[in-house]
């Protein structure tokens, strides 16, 4: 085997080793990137689930306040009294606050999805 043959063989072996090393680096970086993307997606899903749970809780709270309003209105009608809206003003304000909170959470969900 001559000098040129040995040089050619050395270059081919070196190319193979460099190529394998580059493949390993690229594959490793790809796996790291995929892992980071999966982690971000999982965090986003967890955040979305948290917001959806918060909305359900607030909707239940809103339904409860609405039921209390209805009960007060019906009680005054049953007693034959004229209905005075000031008797439920605190409940109306509470309902507005809950509705506002639901709207905020809904906009956060939209931002998260968008």
C-alpha positions as MATLAB code, in Angstrom:
seq = 'XXXXXXXXXXXXXXXXXXXXXXXXXXXXXXXXXXXXXXXXXXXXXXXXXXXXXXXXXXXXXXXXXXXXXXXXXXXXXXXXXXXXXXXXXXXXXXXXXXXXXXXXXXXXXXXXXX';
ca = [
       0.000    0.000    0.000;
       1.423    3.300   -1.080;
       1.441    6.618    0.622;
      -1.533    7.885   -1.410;
      -3.556    4.772   -0.603;
      -2.825    5.186    3.099;
      -3.739    8.864    2.919;
      -6.972    8.068    1.097;
      -7.866    5.405    3.684;
      -7.090    7.779    6.553;
      -9.270   10.491    5.020;
     -12.147    8.036    4.451;
     -11.887    6.757    8.035;
     -11.733   10.324    9.325;
     -14.734   11.334    7.240;
     -16.678    8.389    8.613;
     -15.772    9.234   12.202;
     -16.542   12.933   11.729;
     -19.821   12.100   10.000;
     -20.812    9.745   12.818;
     -19.884   12.341   15.423;
     -21.893   15.041   13.606;
     -24.867   12.686   13.270;
     -24.709   11.973   17.008;
     -24.561   15.696   17.826;
     -27.412   16.569   15.462;
     -29.541   13.670   16.714;
     -28.847   14.666   20.322;
     -29.774   18.294   19.669;
     -32.926   17.192   17.850;
     -33.918   15.023   20.814;
     -33.202   17.916   23.200;
     -35.333   20.260   21.102;
     -38.141   17.693   20.891;
     -37.977   17.254   24.658;
     -38.166   21.010   25.224;
     -41.118   21.342   22.842;
     -42.927   18.449   24.544;
     -42.267   20.007   27.939;
     -43.627   23.379   26.777;
     -46.708   21.726   25.288;
     -47.305   19.783   28.505;
     -46.980   22.981   30.555;
     -49.423   24.723   28.222;
     -51.919   21.887   28.562;
     -51.613   21.964   32.352;
     -52.133   25.736   32.371;
     -55.151   25.385   30.083;
     -56.662   22.695   32.319;
     -56.118   24.946   35.348;
     -57.915   27.859   33.674;
     -60.777   25.629   32.519;
     -61.163   24.341   36.079;
     -61.196   27.913   37.384;
     -63.962   28.807   34.917;
     -66.067   25.847   36.065;
     -65.618   26.913   39.693;
     -66.574   30.511   38.890;
     -69.600   29.383   36.856;
     -70.773   27.303   39.834;
     -70.281   30.305   42.097;
     -72.222   32.482   39.626;
     -75.069   29.949   39.511;
     -75.193   29.952   43.304;
     -75.402   33.757   43.446;
     -78.080   33.764   40.736;
     -80.067   31.216   42.733;
     -79.761   33.411   45.845;
     -81.036   36.388   43.853;
     -83.976   34.370   42.599;
     -84.792   33.133   46.097;
     -84.817   36.671   47.497;
     -87.049   37.909   44.679;
     -89.459   34.997   45.087;
     -89.505   35.380   48.872;
     -90.549   39.009   48.613;
     -93.252   38.113   46.079;
     -94.493   35.247   48.269;
     -94.736   37.629   51.217;
     -96.849   39.976   49.108;
     -94.314   42.768   49.347;
     -93.268   44.944   46.492;
     -89.815   43.961   45.352;
     -86.999   46.336   46.278;
     -83.909   45.861   44.111;
     -81.691   47.304   46.844;
     -82.268   44.080   48.790;
     -80.212   42.204   46.227;
     -77.735   44.907   45.170;
     -74.869   43.198   47.014;
     -75.638   39.926   45.218;
     -75.836   41.719   41.869;
     -72.403   43.267   42.445;
     -71.016   39.881   43.411;
     -72.479   38.372   40.212;
     -70.890   41.145   38.123;
     -67.510   40.487   39.750;
     -67.750   36.767   39.067;
     -68.765   37.404   35.448;
     -65.804   39.758   35.039;
     -63.463   37.112   36.449;
     -64.850   34.514   34.024;
     -64.254   36.937   31.146;
     -60.633   37.473   32.274;
     -59.967   33.747   32.474;
     -61.597   33.229   29.074;
     -59.300   35.844   27.525;
     -56.272   34.130   29.097;
     -57.393   30.835   27.581;
     -57.781   32.513   24.186;
     -54.282   33.994   24.473;
     -52.877   30.612   25.453;
     -54.542   28.912   22.505;
     -53.797   31.700   20.045;
];
